[in-house]
Amino acid sequence: MSAKRVRRPAPEVTRGALPLVAAFLRGYLHQDWEADYEAPEEARDAFLEDASPEERRAFLRECEAFHTLTASLDLADVSRVLQDSLGSAWQPAALAEVRRVLGPGRRRR
């Protein structure tokens, strides 16, 4: 009997490669995030409000990298990456939700 290979989606997506995305997901979309925010976009906006201008720019660059690295994955694999690789408790309902949440958020002045 041969061992079944487990496919690991997007091995390049790590906390070390995307530290601000990981910080957002672990710090704002944690296990109790729904007690603090009505929607994941609200959590993202709070993170961006707390971040410095430099951190906001770096976060958006990391979000673009995340989308590039996960572009070929389905929702189940993207969810696994968010949870297993980046430490989030958030379970998105659709890939479009992931794109909205890991995006620019409200316009800054």
C-alpha positions in Angstrom: 0.0 0.0 0.0 1.4 3.4 -0.9 1.1 6.5 1.2 -1.4 9.1 0.0 0.3 12.4 -0.9 -1.2 15.4 0.7 -1.2 18.4 -1.5 -0.2 21.6 0.3 -1.7 24.6 -1.4 0.5 27.6 -2.1 3.5 26.7 0.0 5.0 30.2 -0.7 2.3 31.8 1.4 3.7 31.9 4.9 3.7 34.3 7.9 7.3 35.2 7.1 6.5 36.0 3.5 3.4 38.1 4.3 3.9 39.3 7.8 1.3 42.2 7.7 -1.4 40.0 6.1 -0.7 37.4 8.8 -0.8 40.0 11.5 -4.1 41.3 10.3 -5.6 37.8 10.0 -4.3 36.6 13.4 -5.0 39.9 15.2 -8.3 41.0 13.7 -9.9 37.9 12.1 -9.2 35.7 15.1 -11.5 33.1 16.6 -13.8 35.7 18.1 -13.7 38.3 15.4 -17.5 38.3 14.9 -17.9 39.6 18.5 -15.8 42.7 17.5 -16.9 43.3 13.9 -20.0 42.8 11.8 -18.1 41.9 8.7 -14.5 41.0 7.8 -14.2 44.2 5.8 -14.9 46.1 9.0 -12.0 44.2 10.6 -9.8 45.1 7.7 -10.7 48.8 7.9 -9.9 48.8 11.6 -6.5 47.2 10.9 -5.8 49.9 8.2 -6.9 52.7 10.6 -4.4 51.3 13.2 -1.6 50.9 10.7 0.9 53.6 9.8 0.9 54.9 6.2 4.0 52.8 5.5 2.3 49.7 7.0 -0.8 50.3 4.9 1.2 50.5 1.7 3.1 47.3 2.6 -0.1 45.5 3.6 -1.6 46.3 0.2 1.5 45.1 -1.6 1.3 41.9 0.5 -2.4 41.5 -0.4 -1.5 41.7 -4.1 1.2 39.0 -3.6 -1.3 36.9 -1.7 -3.8 37.1 -4.6 -1.0 36.3 -7.1 0.2 33.3 -5.1 -3.3 31.9 -4.6 -4.8 32.7 -8.0 -5.0 29.1 -9.2 -6.6 27.8 -5.9 -10.2 27.1 -5.2 -12.1 28.4 -2.1 -11.3 25.3 0.0 -7.6 25.7 -0.7 -7.5 29.4 -0.1 -9.4 28.9 3.2 -6.8 26.3 4.2 -4.0 28.8 3.4 -5.7 31.5 5.4 -6.1 29.3 8.4 -3.2 26.9 8.4 -0.5 29.1 6.9 -1.5 32.6 8.1 -3.3 31.8 11.4 -6.8 33.2 10.6 -10.1 31.8 12.0 -12.1 33.5 9.3 -13.9 31.2 6.9 -14.8 33.2 3.8 -18.0 32.2 1.9 -16.6 32.9 -1.6 -13.3 33.9 -3.4 -14.9 37.3 -4.1 -15.1 37.9 -0.4 -11.4 37.1 0.0 -10.6 39.6 -2.8 -12.8 42.3 -1.0 -11.3 41.7 2.4 -7.7 41.5 1.3 -8.0 44.6 -0.8 -7.6 48.4 -0.4 -10.5 49.0 1.9 -12.0 52.5 2.4 -10.2 55.3 0.6 -7.8 57.2 2.7 -7.3 61.0 2.4 
